[in-house]
Amino acid sequence: QGAPSFSLKDYNGNIVSSADFEGKPMIINSWAVWCPFCRKELVDFATIQEELGEDTVIIAIDRQESVKTAKEYSDQLGVTDKLIMLVDPNDSFYKSIGGFSMPETIFVNKDGNIEFHKRGPMDLDEIRERIIGLVN
């Protein structure tokens, strides 16, 4: 199944779209400040992004919160500069993946297809496990 495309703004107001990462595996995570599970997961994603280098992209899409709210939170966690942080005022991405839990994450292979859709939180081991299937 093809991953939904998106075109959203980063914290600086620049448009970032899924097309920018064509040909690269992507991990796209829906999160929000009010979601307690997202806190640890965002830190874990930052750890994983450092391990992966530039070949795989981790994108964290905030659901319907202001840039100020989202950035204060990600700054506090120390992940702002480690992940691609986007804001989604209309919640369009979450709706496009049929979201119903929090957080939700899709693992997209280099061909743009969803390899795995995780509803709910993951620990570091599970994230690593899913990535092995994604990049090999």
LONULUM-103202 format. One record per residue (C-alpha): residue number from 1; x, y, z. Coordinates in Angstrom, 3 decimals, always signed. Each point is the difference from the previous one (the first is absolute). Layout:
BEGIN
(pt NUM; (X; Y; Z))
...
END
This chain:
BEGIN
(pt 1; (+0.000; +0.000; +0.000))
(pt 2; (+1.394; +3.383; -0.992))
(pt 3; (+0.712; +2.487; +2.766))
(pt 4; (-2.118; +3.166; -0.066))
(pt 5; (+1.829; +3.058; -1.239))
(pt 6; (+0.248; +3.092; +2.160))
(pt 7; (+1.096; +3.590; -0.283))
(pt 8; (+0.342; +1.687; +3.388))
(pt 9; (+1.982; +2.784; +1.652))
(pt 10; (+2.986; -0.437; +2.265))
(pt 11; (+0.556; +2.205; +3.068))
(pt 12; (+1.546; +2.712; -2.197))
(pt 13; (-2.971; +0.130; -2.355))
(pt 14; (+1.748; -1.829; -2.852))
(pt 15; (-2.102; -2.446; -1.981))
(pt 16; (+1.228; -3.577; +0.240))
(pt 17; (-1.634; -2.638; -2.146))
(pt 18; (+0.235; -3.753; -0.256))
(pt 19; (+1.350; +0.438; -3.535))
(pt 20; (+3.169; +1.528; +1.507))
(pt 21; (+0.927; -3.462; +1.283))
(pt 22; (-0.815; -2.071; -3.063))
(pt 23; (+2.121; -3.129; -0.174))
(pt 24; (+0.776; -0.005; +3.731))
(pt 25; (-1.631; -2.117; +2.690))
(pt 26; (-2.057; +2.180; +2.349))
(pt 27; (-1.381; -0.461; +3.470))
(pt 28; (-2.867; +2.422; +0.506))
(pt 29; (-1.345; +0.498; +3.499))
(pt 30; (-3.164; +1.827; +1.107))
(pt 31; (+0.396; +1.551; +3.416))
(pt 32; (-1.391; +2.693; +2.295))
(pt 33; (+1.051; +1.730; +3.208))
(pt 34; (-2.997; -1.458; +1.853))
(pt 35; (+1.017; -3.593; -0.806))
(pt 36; (+2.083; -1.421; +2.885))
(pt 37; (+1.349; -2.914; -2.069))
(pt 38; (+1.328; +2.377; -2.639))
(pt 39; (+2.534; +1.462; +2.398))
(pt 40; (+2.241; -3.064; +0.275))
(pt 41; (-0.636; -1.009; -3.580))
(pt 42; (+1.235; +3.305; -1.440))
(pt 43; (+3.236; -0.368; +1.984))
(pt 44; (+0.346; -3.591; -1.258))
(pt 45; (-0.582; +1.141; -3.579))
(pt 46; (+2.763; +2.606; +0.421))
(pt 47; (+2.346; -2.752; +1.206))
(pt 48; (-0.922; -2.182; -2.979))
(pt 49; (+0.443; +2.864; -2.472))
(pt 50; (+3.561; +0.471; +1.246))
(pt 51; (+0.655; -3.719; -0.485))
(pt 52; (-1.452; -0.025; -3.515))
(pt 53; (+1.805; +3.022; -1.378))
(pt 54; (-1.415; +1.679; -3.092))
(pt 55; (-1.178; -3.045; -1.926))
(pt 56; (-3.288; -0.253; +1.885))
(pt 57; (-2.145; +2.952; +1.065))
(pt 58; (-2.072; +0.281; +3.161))
(pt 59; (-2.767; +2.568; -0.200))
(pt 60; (-2.017; +1.033; +3.057))
(pt 61; (-3.316; +1.655; -0.852))
(pt 62; (-1.716; +1.887; +2.788))
(pt 63; (-3.786; -0.184; +0.071))
(pt 64; (-1.875; +3.291; +0.012))
(pt 65; (+2.192; +1.934; +2.404))
(pt 66; (+1.728; +3.333; -0.487))
(pt 67; (+3.654; +0.177; -1.015))
(pt 68; (+0.689; +1.646; +3.359))
(pt 69; (-1.590; -2.851; +1.971))
(pt 70; (+1.613; -2.735; -2.082))
(pt 71; (+3.447; +1.624; -0.055))
(pt 72; (+0.082; +0.742; +3.733))
(pt 73; (-0.737; -3.675; +0.605))
(pt 74; (+2.516; -1.395; -2.478))
(pt 75; (+2.639; +2.487; +1.234))
(pt 76; (-0.614; -1.217; +3.543))
(pt 77; (+0.517; -3.588; -1.189))
(pt 78; (+3.123; +0.998; -1.943))
(pt 79; (-1.277; -1.427; -3.295))
(pt 80; (-0.802; +3.130; -2.035))
(pt 81; (+3.229; -0.104; -2.007))
(pt 82; (+0.210; -3.778; -0.197))
(pt 83; (-3.228; -0.773; -1.867))
(pt 84; (-1.994; +1.610; -2.778))
(pt 85; (-2.674; +1.750; +2.051))
(pt 86; (-3.145; +1.067; -1.842))
(pt 87; (-3.305; +1.513; +1.099))
(pt 88; (-3.368; -1.058; -1.343))
(pt 89; (-2.660; +2.565; +0.972))
(pt 90; (-2.787; -1.874; -1.812))
(pt 91; (+1.035; -3.459; +1.214))
(pt 92; (+0.105; -1.036; -3.650))
(pt 93; (+2.793; -2.569; +0.307))
(pt 94; (-1.556; -1.843; +2.938))
(pt 95; (-3.326; -0.134; -1.845))
(pt 96; (+1.728; -1.233; -3.171))
(pt 97; (+1.369; -3.059; +1.823))
(pt 98; (-3.356; -0.725; +1.659))
(pt 99; (+1.381; +0.824; +3.421))
(pt 100; (-1.932; -1.010; +3.091))
(pt 101; (+2.602; -0.471; +2.731))
(pt 102; (+2.979; +2.024; +1.176))
(pt 103; (+2.728; +0.057; -0.982))
(pt 104; (-0.201; -1.531; -3.469))
(pt 105; (+2.987; -0.713; -2.214))
(pt 106; (+0.385; -1.221; -3.542))
(pt 107; (+3.147; -1.623; -1.353))
(pt 108; (+0.360; +0.815; -3.691))
(pt 109; (+2.481; -1.806; -2.251))
(pt 110; (+2.127; +1.700; -2.662))
(pt 111; (-2.680; -0.758; -2.606))
(pt 112; (-2.540; +2.051; +1.952))
(pt 113; (-2.054; -2.938; +1.292))
(pt 114; (-1.058; -0.537; +3.599))
(pt 115; (+1.865; -2.995; +1.408))
(pt 116; (-1.533; +0.263; +3.448))
(pt 117; (-2.544; +2.165; +1.780))
(pt 118; (+0.377; +0.129; +3.776))
(pt 119; (-2.918; +1.185; +2.100))
(pt 120; (+1.140; +0.968; +3.485))
(pt 121; (+3.449; +0.400; +1.527))
(pt 122; (+3.125; -2.021; -0.726))
(pt 123; (+3.168; -0.505; +1.994))
(pt 124; (+3.490; +0.351; -1.430))
(pt 125; (+0.317; -3.729; -0.767))
(pt 126; (-3.210; -0.108; -1.998))
(pt 127; (+0.953; +3.096; -1.984))
(pt 128; (+3.379; -1.569; -0.832))
(pt 129; (-1.671; -3.260; -0.985))
(pt 130; (-2.420; +1.735; -2.368))
(pt 131; (+2.838; +1.966; -1.601))
(pt 132; (+1.975; -3.140; -0.814))
(pt 133; (-2.921; -1.120; -2.176))
(pt 134; (-0.211; +3.460; -1.533))
(pt 135; (+3.563; +0.576; -1.103))
(pt 136; (+0.959; -3.514; -1.106))
END
